[in-house]
Amino acid sequence: MTPNLAPAFDEALEKAERELEQICLDEIHDLGISKTHADLLGSHTVVTYPPLDSLREVDGNLLFKELRFQPEVDTYMHIPFCEYPCKFCPYTTLSISGRDGEQMPGYMDVLKIEIATWGRKLREQNTKVRSLYVGGGTPFAILAEQLEDIMTFVRTTLPFAENPEICVETSPHATLQDDAQRKLEILRKYGTTRMSIGIQSFDMESLKDMARTFRGHTQNDEERAVKFLLESRIPNINIDMIQDLPLQSKDYLERLKDDLFKVVELKPQHVTWYNLRLRPETAYARHDVKLVTEKQSLHTRLTIWNFMEAVGYVVLEGDRFALAQSYEDKFRQTRGSVDTDLLGMGVSAYSHLHPGFFHNPREIGSTVRADSQRAVQKYIQKVMENGHAITYGFPLTDDELLAGKFALGLKRGVPLEEIHEFLSVSPECGPYNNMILRPSTKLIESGLLEVTDGKVRFTRIGRLFENEICATFYSPRVRYLAHERRGTITEEIRQNYQNYRVAQELNLTRSEQPSILSMGVL
């Protein structure tokens, strides 16, 4: 261990303990909020609105005809093939080897058909692509020839703006292969500005438990992979970490200290440190693994914040850290907004643009592997039939846009003036406005939210529960549809939705009911 980091860690730990003593968890629980390891109706963070599980099957061809882009759009491309099925991973992924791997050439050909369809649509509407995020799966794990082929195709087929942001995901295993240098040359050639590598932990025991080790894996491979990327001339390197992994329920502070020290020794430009959340389909969830307690989770998060700040990182959100503001993940800003356009391509990719939110095939309800196999087959069939794969959708009506502004906007602060203007021209938002009035008041009175500089935002304590609080702003419609799809509907959820629909039918408006602004709550 690096001796000069020990005092910073001890101080961060002591400060976290003092902060934790000031938090009354019983009062927070009384608000219906607690730190959990369950997913948030489709994601491990509140990063989209509506949450993915609330979408329903739609007429994709009809929706495709109605789509209208803004002058600029951000894009995402999903390559589902991966080296190993991690026990925590909920995403649509297939093995890069065996029978799954045999589907790769066919999948990549179909992906190009979909890209070409969207390329024509974007050019018809004079829309430029300002960013591309290539995720999966592990896109960097495919063959160099395949990587060059798809990057050449997407860069020449879509109408890119000048100097777009381009990010590609990788793994330690893929980064340490013999062809990695050639792949990096390909990515630099096509303007890649950011690489994101999934480390999750530097602890070998934890890596084995997650099923993230490979033949010949050594203790230093994660470190070697990060160093290789930092020397690659790609200007922004992000590493993904996860807290609250099952083995961290034993000696969680010692394991945390080792991970923190290693991160700081490597000093990547950006770090994303997730809280573990498990969808029911994941291997960890199906085996009911033991996890850290709520207090241990909060203690861990406070220690991470304190330590990362002490060594020079800027805390951007509750789980994101950067050496400078300029290294912020710009794609995150797009995903976490209902005001910008996002176009997703590939199996399970989602999009939001006028007139709504839509999704390519994504299956839930079985195991991750079985769901992924069904989704890929459905995706291929849809694209071959229609040129696109729009399967699920959700209309972004004004009340849902308002819900999205709160659910997604709180992490950066919700401008009061913007909400005031929105309510003044959108009377249909009355029922939603009335619904959030009381909870918003309680969140402020409890010290979880505050109003500063004309924005509603999290307090430091509130940020510990930021995703749980954001999810409380989901509309009753979204909650009902998501739980119905998951088979977890309750009478309370059903009744809340019925009451909401009645209120909408009565057409309650701001002139008849006070808004959260006019009452002075916010």
N, C-alpha and C positions, 0 to 999 in steps of 0.2 A: 504494500500500500504506500501511497505517497504521503510522507509525514506532514507536509505543510497543508494538506487538505483536512487532516483530522480536527484541528481546532474549529474550522468552519463547519464541519459536520456536527461536532458537539454543541456548538452554539445554535445551529439550526434545529437540532433535536430539542434542546432546552427551551427554545422559543416556541416550538411546536407544542411542547407539553404545557407551557403556560397558556397558550392560546386555546388549547383543548379544554383546559379547566374552566374557561370562561363561557363555553358553549353548553347550553341547557338542551340536551337532546330530547328530553321529554316534551318541552314546549314545541320543538320543531316537529316531533312526531304527532303532536296534537293537530298540526296543520296538514297532516296526511303526507308528510315528506320524511323520507329516510334514505340513507345511503344503502343501495342494494346492488346486487350483481346480476340482476335481471336486465334483459334488453328492453329498449324503449319502443316497443311496437314496430320493430324492423331494423333498428340500428343500435350500435353501442353508444352513440352520442346523438343528441338532437341536432342533426346537421341538415335534415331535409324537412320540408313541410309541403304536404302532409307526410306523416311517417309511412314507410313503404307498405306495411301490412294493411293499410286502409284502402288501397286501390282496388278497383273492380274491373272486370273484363269490359272492353269497349269495342266499338266498331273502328278498328285501326285505320281503315281506308278513309272513312268519313273524317276522322280527326286529322289525318295527314293532309287532306285537302284544305282544312280550315286553319292550319298553323300559320302564324305570322311572326317572323323574327324581327328583333330590333336590329339596328345597324351593326352591332357586334354581338358575337356569341362565344361562349366558352364551350369546349368539347371534352368528352371523356370517351375512351376506347377500352373495352374490356377484353383481355386475353386470359381465358380461365385456366390455362395449363400451369401446373405447379409441381415442384419436386416432391413435396410431402404434405399429407393432410394433417395440419395442426389441430390439436384437440379443441382449441378455443375458436377456430375460424368458422364463421357462419356464411362466408361468401360462396358464390357459384364458382366452383373449382373442379377441375379434372386432373388426374395424374398425367404427368408429362410422358410417362412410360406405359407399357402394356397396352391393353385394348383401348383405354381412354386416349393414350397418346396417338394411336392410329387415326383418331378423328381429327388430328390437328390440321393436316393439309386441307381437308374439306371445310373445316371451320374457317380457316383463314381465307379461303376462296369466297365463302359466303359473306364474311365480314367485309370484304372488298366490294361486293355487290351492294351491301347496305351503305357503305361509305360513298359509293358513286351516286346512289339515290339522293343522299343528303347533300352531296356536292352540287348536284343540279338544282335542288331546292334553294340552297343558299345563294347560288349565283343568280337565280331568277329574282330573288328579293334583294340583291345587292348587299348581302350581309357578309362581313369579314369575321374570320376566326381569330380571336385574340389569344387563346390558350388551348393547349391539348394536354390532357392527363392520361397516361397509359397505365392502367392498373390491371389487377387480376385477383387470383393467380399471381404468377411471377413472369411478367413480360420479358425480363432480361434473361430468363432461362431457356427461351426458344432458340433454335439454331441461328447462327449469325446470318445465314442466307435468308432465313424467314424474317428475321428482324429487319434486315435491309429492305427486303421486298415490301413489307407492310409500311415501313416508314417512308419509303419512296412513294408508295401509292397514296398514302394519306396526305403527304405534303404537297403532292402535285394535283390531287383531286379536289381537296377542299380549298376554298379561297382564303388563304391566310393573310392577316394583316402583317405589317412590317414588324420584325422582332417579337414574335409571339413568345409567350411563356410555354415551355414544354417540359413536362416532368414524366419520368419513367420509374416504375417500381422494380426493385430487385431484392435478392436475398443473399445471405452470406455464401451459401453453396454456389449459387449462380455467379456471384462476383469473383469467386476463387477458381473458376474453371479456366482452362487453357485459352479459350477463345474470348475471354472477357475483354482483353485489350482491343481486339478487333471490333467487338460490339460497341465499346466506348467510342472508338473512332467513327463508327457509323452514326451514333447518336450525336456526337459533336458536329458531324457533317450536316445533320438536319436541324441543328440549332437547339439541342437540348440544354436547358438552363438549370435543371434541378434533377437530382436522383433521390429516391426515398428507399431506404433499406430497412427491412423488418428485422431488428435485432431481438426485441422483446425482453431479453435478459442476457447478461454475460455469464450467468451462473450455469455451469454444466449440468448440475442435477436438474435444475428447472427446465433447461433445454431438452434433456432426455424425457422428462415427464410430459412436456408439450408435444413430443414426437417431432422435434426440430433438429435432431442430429442425423448425420449421414455417415456412410462408411468412410473411415479414416478421419473422422471429425476430431479435432484437438481443442484443447482449452482456449487456445489463442485465435481460433479461426474467425470469430466475430470481430475481434480487434483488427486482425489482418485485413478483413474485408472492408471495414470502415476506413482504415488508412489508405487502402488502394483507391477508394473513391475520392478521398480528400486530396489525393495526388493526381487526380484524373483531368484536371482543368475544367471540370463541370463546376460552375461557380457556387452552387448552393446544394449542400448535402444535408438531408434530413435523416435522422434515425428514429425508428419507432420503438418505444419501450412500453411495457405493461406492468402495472402494479397489481397486487392482490392475487398473484398466481397461486395455485394450490400449495406448492411447496413453501411459499412465503408465509404460510400460516405457522411455520416453525422458524424461529430465529428471524423474524421478518425484518428487524432493524439491521441485523448484520448483513443479510442479503441485500437490503436496500443500500447500505453504505458501500458495499462492493460495486454495485451497479452505478451509483452516483459518482464514485471516484473514477471508474473507467470512462464514463461519459465525459467527465471534465478533462481527463487526461487526453482524450482524443479530440475534444473541442470541435464537434461538427457545428456548422452554421445554424442548424435548426434541430430541435428535439421535440417529438410528440410523445408525451407520456400518458398513455391511456389508463383508465380504470378498467379492470376486467369486467366484461358483461357477457352473459352467455345466453344465446338463443336456445330454445328447447332441442333443436336438431343437432347441436354440437356434441362432440364426444364427452367433453367435461360435464355438460348438463345431464346427459343421459346416464352418467355414472355417479351423479350426485356427490361430487368431490367436496371435501372440506375446504372452506375458504376462511380468510381472516374475518374478524368481527368488524362491526361498523366503526367502533372506536379505533381499532387498529388501522382501518382503511383511512380514516380522517387524519390520524396521527402521521401515517405515511405521506399523505398528500401535503400536509402542512410542512413536513420536513423537506420534501422535494422542493416546494416553493422557496422556503427559506434558504436552502443550500444553493439552489440554482441562481437566485438573486445575489447571494453573497459572492459567488464566483464570476459574476459579470453577465449573466443571461437576463434578457428582458422577458417578463411573464406576459405573453400576449393574450392568452385565455387561460382557463384553469388547467389545461393539459398541453399547452404549447409554449415553447421557449425559443428565443432567438438571440444570437450574439448582437444583432442590431435590428431595428425595425424594418430595414430594407430586405431582410431575409425572410420576412413573413410569407407564409404559404398563400399566394394570391388565389389559387384555385379554391382554397377553403372559403374565401370570401364569397365566391360564386355559389358554391353548394349551399352555404348558409344564408341564402337570400331568396325572397320571392320577387325581387325587383329586377334581377338580371336574368338573361337567357342562358340556359345550359342544355346542350344536346348530347345525349348519351348514345353510343354505338356499341354493338356487341351484346351477347347474352346478359341478361339481368341489368343492363344499363338503364338509368332513368334520366328523364329530361323535364325541365320546366320552362315553358314559354306560352305565350297567348295561344289558345284560351285555357290552358290547364297544365297539369302535371301528368306525365305518362311514363310507361315502363315497358321495356322489352321483357320477354318471358323470364320469370323467376318463380320457382316452385318452393313451397314450404309444407311442412307437415310430416316428413319422414326423416331420414338421415341426410346430412349435408351431401354425401356422395350420390345417393339415390335422387334427391331433389335436383342436384346439378345435372345429372345425366338426362333427366326428363326435360329440364329447362333447355339444355343445349339442342336436343332433338327438336323441341318445339320452336326454338329460335331459327334453326336451319330451315324448317318447313315454312315458317312465316316469311322469311326473306325470299325464299325461292318462289313463293306464291305472289308476294306483293312488292318486293324490292325493299321493304322495311319490315320491322318486327313489332310495331306498336300493338300491345296486347292488353295492358291494364291502364286505367286512367282515373283522373279525379278532377272535376271542374273547380277552378280557383275563382269562386264567386267572391264578392266583396267581403263578406263576413269571414270567409276562409283566408283571404289575403290579410285581413286584420289579425286573425289568429296567428298566421305565419310571421307577421311583423313582430309580434310579441314572442312567440316560441323560438324564433331564430334570432331576433334582434337584441334580446336582453344581454347576450354575451358581449356585445359592443356598446350597448346602450340604445334605448328606444327614444328617438327625439319626440318630445311632447308636441311640438308644433306640427310635425308631420302627422301624428295621430289625430290632432285636432282638425287639420284640413281633411283628412281621410273621412272622419266621422261626419263632417259638415256636408259632404257630397254623397255619402253612402248611407241612407237611412235604413237599409236592410241590415246594417251592422248593429242595430239597437239591441236585439236579443243577446248577441255575443257580448256587447259592451256591458249589459246588465249582469250577465253571468260572471264576468271577471271582476266586477266592482268589489264585492266583499272579499274574495281571496287576495286581491291586490292590496287592499287596505291592511289585511292581516300580515301579509308578507312585509310590508313597510313597517308596521308597528312592531313586528318581531325582529326587525333589524336584518332581514335577509335581502331586502331591496331598499334603495334610496334614490333620491332625486338630486342630481348634481349637474350643473352646467346645462340645464334644460333637458336632461335625459334621465330616463328611468334605467337604473343599472344595478348590478349585484354589489352588495357589500362584500368584504373579504370573507365573512362567514357564509354569506349566501353563495359565493362562488364555489364553496366546498360541495354544495348541492346543486350546482348550476344546471345540470342536465335534468335532474329530477324536478326542479322548479320550472324549467322551460316546458317540460312535458305536461305540467298542470294547465298550460294555456292551450292545449289541444282542444278543438271544438268537440261538443258532444257527438256530432256527426262522425268525426274522425275516430273517436274512441269506439263508438258503436260498430262502425264498419270494420275496424281493425280487430276488435275482439270477436266479432262474428266470424271473420275469416279464420282466426286462430282457434275457434271453438271454445273460447273462454268468456263468452258473454254472461253477464250477471243481470239480475232483475234491476239492480240500481242503475247500471249503465243503460239498460233498455228504457227505464223510466225517465232518466235524465234526457235521453234523446227524444223521447216522446214529448216531454215538456218543452224542449227547445223548438221542436217543430210547431207546436201549438203557438208558441210565442212568435215565431216567424209568420205564421198564418195570420195572426192578429196585427202583424205589421207594426210592431212597437218601434217608434222612432226616437231620436235624440230629443225632439221637442216635447215628447210625452214622458220620457224617462231621463234622469240626469246621467251625464256621462262621467267617466272616471276623472275627466279633466274639470268639468264644471263643479264637481263636488269638492275639488281641491285635494283629492286623495293623492293624485300624482303631481 
